[in-house]
């Protein structure tokens, strides 16, 4: 086994000599950097292979191939390392052939150059992932790892969106707008200061799509998954770290949960893309049709809310398209349930089928967490749709798309998690906007891509409050199981912290937008949408001041990471022993 846990056995009990470490690492960082520079210059600046890109790419490919071959030869006495480096050598051989062909023909083929650049980058990233335990072996707080990984993606996305070819001809993306868009995409929010369809070029839209996918899954999730696939395992420390990040307490199932998350994500997105492609008859060009289908499928499953249609799902291209709305709703709900619930539901379904088929075996049972998520989600969708229908069509003559009932259900689903709009948000009624703010604040479920307080937090927190008001002797019971009082207190405390956070930020937002005549309810809607990573806007985001945009960036980031995670990361735990002082009660009422 060549997993990270076995690396110490391969290298011996002592530290390997510096020459061996250098040989193993090689010049990968330099090659990867040169390949990245050439690729970004080609994609983001020139759009074609220039003379300097041709020289640097081909020479980098040749030297990379020779160096990888030499490293593979030097590792001939270490069977484990030689086997691991075998695919690097095979990739290097292919790169060498392509580079020599390009030099011999004097060709500046874009495909050949991109192949060399991507191959060198892939090899460099694999090498970095292989040496990743040296970083994670340090005693980093899991919350700090999560924060730094998301921050790194946002910074990278900001730099990528600043590339000239990421915007349409004649436009330039300001630094603040690039940072706002990158944060919104990585934090799967959907708030936009520029129209994604008309301001960003296909290159920029591809960058946004990549940021949504990486932000939805998480860079650490992808890195650990690559470690499992490429190196056949992860260390015990990494299992503990990953288990806390995935909220999986059963260490034996961390690897399976990780594989399930990645597989389920790409499978759902692929199925969703096919359905959306088949349901878009208004676009004749197959290439554009596939791009729209894939982009919206990924954006919907990751609960991002970005759209490459000029008016979102209210555009004439998909106007009154029931299939599109139903497919988007299904992707939003599945992505918002959380991977643990989907995994538990899958295992429960498989066990039910086996028991019915074989007429034997234990009766499967969903975990209380999964039951609570499913019940609360169903209740919020149904109840939210009913409220939307009454406030928007019984008490207000609101806009509709595909029928009032479908529009009400779509509002109920997208408000809690995704942020897609099928009608102009400026035309909705005031009572509908109030109901939307409540649903946005509740949000989706833990372990998914949705934001907000989370369904379980609100349900357990309110249940704990009701139990305490009634005396609290019996405790809080859900599905014939007692919920620990500590869990209820933590959930109720998180609700209070979120209210305090939003109140403080709302005061600052009012100060930043003072004198501009913007209604307070509109500002609050914008703030909650950012904090809950929903992305709906009453057509206000582009006109906000720079200070307000910066404040929303902070709220999107905190909302994606989780307020409790941020506070737990930077507030040191109280390790003092019990005071031992006499207790005395205090009057509360």
N, C-alpha and C positions, 0 to 999 in steps of 0.2 A: 504493500500500500504506500503510495507516494503522497499522501495527504499532508497537510501542514503539521499534524500531530506527529508524523513520522520523520520530519526533517531533522530533528535532533539526533535520531538514531542513525540517519544516513551520514551525518556530519561528525558523529562521535561525541564523546562527552565534553571535550574541550572545544574552544572556538577554532574554526578553521583558519589556516594561514591566510594572510592578506592576499597573496597571489592567487589562491584558490577562489576566494570570494570575488576578486576582480575578474577572474576567468569566467566564473558563473554568471556574473552580472554583465560582463562585456561592455560594449559601447551602446547598449540598448537605449539609454536615455538620449544620447546624442542623435542616434539614427531616428528615433521616434520624433524628436524635436524638429529635425530637418524635414521629415516626411510631413509633419503637421503644418509646418510653415508653407511648404509647397502646395499642399492640399487646400489650405485656407486661401492662399493667394490665387489659386485656380478657381475655386468656388466663389469666393467672396469679393475678389477684386477684378482679375483680368477676364475670366470667363473662357479663356483659351490658354493653351500651353505657350508660354513665351520662351525666349532663348535661354534665359537664366534658369527658369524652372526645368527646362529640358536637361540642361547640364547637371544641375543639382540633383534632380530626381534619378537620372540614370547612374550617376557616380555613387549616389547614396545606395542605390539598389545593388550595384556591383560590390562595393565595399562591405555592405551589410551581408551579402551572400558569402563572401570570402571569410568574414569574421565569424559568422555563425558556423560555417563548416570547420573552421579552426577550433572553435570552442567545443563543438561536438567531438572532434578528434581528441582534444585534450582530456575529455571526460571519459575516455575509453576504459579506464580502470574503475570507474564508479558507475555500476550498472543502472542504479536508480536514476542518477542524473542524466546518463546517456539516453535512457529510454524517454525521459521527460523532454529532453532537447531534440528528440528525433523529429517531431513535427515541425520544430523551428527550422531544422536543417532541410526538411522537405519543402517547406515554404520558401526558404532561401534559394533552393535550386530553381524553383519556378520563377522567382524574382530575377535571378541571374539570367535565365533564358530570355525573359521579356526585355530586360535592360539591354542585353547584347543585340537582340533583334532591332530594338529602337535605335541603337547607335549605328548598327550596320546599314540600316535603311535611311538613316537621318530623319526618321518619322517623328512627328509630334502628335501622335495619336492620343487623344484625350483618354480613351479607355485604357490603353497601356500604361500611361502615367498614373492614372487613378488606381489601377491595380497594384502597381509598385508601392505607391504611397499608403494605400490601405493595408497591404500585406505587412509592410514595415511597422505601421502603427499597431496592427493586431498582435504582432510578435512582441512589440514593446509593452503593450498593455498586459499581455499574458505574463510577461516577466515581472511586471509591477505587481500583479495580483499574486504571483507566486511568492514574492517577498513581502506581501502585505502583513503576515503575522508579526514581523518585526515592529510594525507600527501598532497593531491592535493588541500586542502582548503587553504594552504599557498599560498602566492602571488608569485608563481614561474612563470617565463617567459615560455610560451609554447615551445619556442625553446630550453630552458634549459632542460625541461622535456624530449623532444625528444632526445637531445644529451645524457643525462645521461642514458636514457633507452637503447639506442643502445650501449652505452659504457659498460653498465652492461652485456648485452647479449654477447658482444665480449669477455669480461673478462671471463665469465662463459664458453663460447665455447672454449677459449684457455685452461682453466684448464681441461675441458672434453677431449679435443684432446690429452692432455698429458698422459692420462691413458694408461697403457701398452697394453691393449687389443684393443685399437683403431688403432694400426698399425699391419701389418703382422708380423709373427714370425721373430725375428732377427733384426727388425728395431725399432728405437726410434725417436720420433718426437722432434726436437729441439724447444726451446721456441719460437724463432723468426718465425720458420715455422708454429708452432701451432697458433701463433697470426696472422700471415699473412693469413692462411687458414680460421681461424675464422672470421676475418674481411671481407675477400672476400665472405664468405658464408652469413654472416649477412647483408652485404651491397649489396648482390645479384650481385656480380661482375663476378666471375668466373675465375679470374687469379689464377694460382696455381703454387706453388714452388715444389710440389710433385705430382706425378701422382695419382689421386684419386682412380683409379681402381687397381693399383698394390702396392701402398704404404700403403693405409688405409685398414683395415680389414672391414668386414661387420658391426661391431660395430662402427668403425670410420665413415663409410659411413652413418650409421643411424644418428649419431651425426650431420654430415654435412647436411643431409636432414632436420633434426629438426631445425638447425640454419637457413637454407634457408627459411623454412616455417615461422618461427617466425620473421626473418628479413624482409621477403616480406610483411607480414601483419603488423608488428610492435607490440611490446610487450604491448604498451599502448592501441592499438586497441583491442587486445585480452583481456586485463584486463577490459576495459570498456564493451566489449561485454559480458564477464562473469558476470559483475555486473548487466547488464540488464537482463540476463537470470536467474541468481540466486536470485537477490534481487529486481527484477521488476522495475528498474528505476535507474536514476542517477541524481545528484543534478544539479541545474542551473549553478553553477560554473564549474562543470565537463562538462556540455553541451557546455559552452563557450570555455573551454579548448579543448575539443574534436572537436568542430566545426572548430577551427583555425588549428588544426592538420590535419583534413580531408579536409580542404579548403571548408567547407560547411557553408555559411553565414546564411542560414535559420535554426534557432535553432529548429523550430518545426519539421524539417526533419532530425535532427542529428541522432536520434535513428533509423529511417528507413534506412538512408544511411549506418550507421554502420552495421545493420543487412544485408543489401544488399551486402556490401563488403565481409563479411564473407561467406554468402551463395553462392555468385557468385564465390568466390575463390575456395571453396571446390567442388562446382558443376562442374566447368570447369576442375579442376584437376581430378575429378573422371571420367568424360567423356573422357578426354584426356588419362587417364591411360588405360581405356578399349580399346580405339582405338589403342593405342600403343601395348597393349598386343596381340590384334588380328593380328597386322601387324608384329609381331616378330616370324617368323616361324623357325629361325635359332637356337633358344634356346628351347630345349625340356623340361627341368625341369620346371614345373609350378611355383614353388616357386621363382626361380631365374628370371623367365620371368615376374612375377608380380612385383618383386622388381625393375627390370630395368624399367618397364613401369611406376610405381608410381614415382620413383626417377626422371626420365626424364620429366614426366608430371609436377611435382611440380617445377622442375628446370626451365622448359620452361615457365610456366605461371608466375613465379616470376622473370623471366628474369635473372636468375642466371648464366646459362651457364656451370654449373658443369655437368660432365658426369662420369658414373661408367664403361664406356667402355674404353679400353686401349688407343685408338686413337680418342676418342670422336665419333661423328657421321661419322667419316671417317673410323671407324673400319669395318672389313670384316663382322661382325655380321649384320650390317644394310647397307652394301655397296649397293648403287643404289636402296635403298628402298624408293620409291616415297611416299608411304603412311606415313611412319615415318616422312619424311621431310615436307610433307604438314601439318601433325598434329602438329609438332613442330612449324612450321611457324604460324599456326592459334593460338596456345596457346601464342606465343610470342606477336603477334599483339594485341590480346584481353587483355593480361596483361599489355601491354604498352600503351593502349589507356587511361587508368585511370578509376577508379570506377565511378566517376561522369558522365563521358561520357557514360559509359555502362548503368548506371542507367537511364540517360536521354533518351538514345536510346531505352531502354526497355519500359519506360513509353510512349514514343512517338509511338512505334509500337503497344502497347496495345490500346492506344487511337485511333489510325488509324483503327484498327480492329473493335473496338466498334462502331466508327462512320460509318464505311462501313456497319456493320451488322444492326445497329439500324436506319440508315439514318437520324441521328440527332446528336446534340452536337457540341461544338466548334471545329474548325479545329486545331489540335495539331501542335505545332511548336517547333523544336529543338532550344535549346539555341545557341547563337552565339558562345560561347566557344566550344560546341560540334561540330557545323558545321565546325569551323576553324580547330579543331583537326582532324576530319575525312578527310577534303579536303587536309590538309597539309600531313597527314599520307599517304593517297593514292598517292599523288604526289611524295612523297619521295620514296615510295616503287617502283612505276613504273619507275620514273626517275632514281633512284639508280640502278635498274636492268638493264636498258638500258645502263647506263654508265659502269656498271660492265661487261656487255656482250662485249661492244666495247673495253674496256681497257684490258680485260683478254683474249679474244678470237680473236678479230679482229687485235689488236696490240701486242698480246702476246699469246704464246701457253701455256695457263694455265691449271692446272688440273681441272677435272670435276667429278661430282658424280651424276649419274642419268640423265645425259644430260646437255648440256650447258645452256639451258634456265632455267631449274630448279635450277641449281647451281647459276646462276646469281641472280635469285629472292631470293634464300635462303641467299646469301651473302648480298643482299640489306636489307632483314628483320633482320637478326641476327646482322649485323654490328651496327645498330642504338640502339639496346637495349640489346640483350641477350648474344652473345659471343660464341654460338655453332659454330663448324667448321665441314664441311663435306669433306674438303680436307686439305692437309697439308699446313699450313699457310706460311711455308718457301718457297713454290713453287709458290706463287702468284706473279703477275707482279708489278713493282714499281709504275706504274700509278694507278693500282687497290688499292695499299696500301694508296696512297694519297687520293683517293676518299673515301676509308673507314674511314680515319681520319676525313674528313669533316662530314660524316654521323654519326660517333660516337660522335662528338662534338655536333651535333644537338640533338641527343638522342630521347627519347620518349616524352610522354605527362604528364602534371601535374596530380597528384593524383594517378598515377600508380606506378609500381615497377621499371620502367626504369629510367635511369639517364640522364646525359648530360644537355645541356642548356634548353631543352624542346622545343617542336615544336611551342607552342604558343609564347614563349619568342622570338624565332628567327623570326617568322612571324610578330609579332606585332612590334618588334624592328626595323626590316628592313622596315616595312610599315611606321612606324613613321619617320624614316630617309628619306625615299622617299618623304613623305608629307612635311617635313621641307625643303628639297631641292627645292621643287616646290613652296615654299612660305608659306605653312601651313594654308592658310585662310579657306579652306573648312574642314580641319581636316581629320582624318583617318576614313574611312567608310568601314565596312565589313558586308555583308549580310543585307544591308539597316539599319544598326545601326552604330551610331557614337561611336568610341572607345575613351575614355577620353585621353587627351594628357598626363596626369600623368602616365597612364598605359604604354603608348609608351615610355616615358622618363625612367620609371623604367626598362622596358625590355631592352632598349638600354644600360642603365647603367649596367645592369647585364651582358650583353655581353662583355662590356669593362672590368668589374671586372674579368670575367672569363679569358679573354685574358691576363690580367696583372698577375693573379694567375698562369696560365700555363707558362707564360714566366719566371717568377721568379723560379718556380719549375724546369723548363727545364734547366735553368742555373745551379742550384744546382745539378741536375741529371748528367749533363755533367761533373761537377767537381768530383762527386763521381765515375764516370766511366772513368775518364781521363786515357789515356795511354793503354787502353784495346782494341783499334781498333774497337770499335762498332760504326756503322754508326749513324749519328745524326738523320736521319729519323726513324731508328729503335727505338732509345730511345724516340723520340717524339711520335711514335705510342704507345709504352708501357705506357707513361705518360697519353696520352689522353684516352687510354683504361681504365686506373685505375680511372681517374677523372670522366669519363662518365659512370662508373660502367658497362662497356661492357664485358670485360674479354677476348677479343681476344689478342693473342700474336704471334709475329713472332719468336716463340720458343726461347725467350730470358729470361723470368722471372726466371727460376731456376738458371741461371748462374749469376744473378745480385749480387752485393755486399750487405752486411748487411745494409749499410747505404741507398742504393737505395731501398731495400725492405721496410725499415722503411718509406722512403719518399712515396712510393706507398701506404702503409697502411694509411698514413695521407690523401692522395688524395682520396682513396676509401671511407674513412669515411666522408670527407667533401663533396664528390660528392653525397653520399647517403643522407646525411642530407640536403644538399643544401647550396651553398656558401652564398647566401643572408640570409638564416636562421642563419648560423653560425655568420656572421658579425652583423646581427641585434640583436643577443643574447648578444654579448660581447661588442658592441659599444653602449654606453648610448644615448638615443634620445635627440635631441636638443629641450629643452623646453623653451628656451629664447623667449621673445616676439619679434615682428618685430622691426628691428633696427630704423625705422623711418628716416633713413638718405636719403639725396637726391640721386637719381639714375643717373648713367652716363654710356653711352654705351662704349664698347670696340671694336676696329677693330679686326676682325677675318681673313679676307682675303684682 
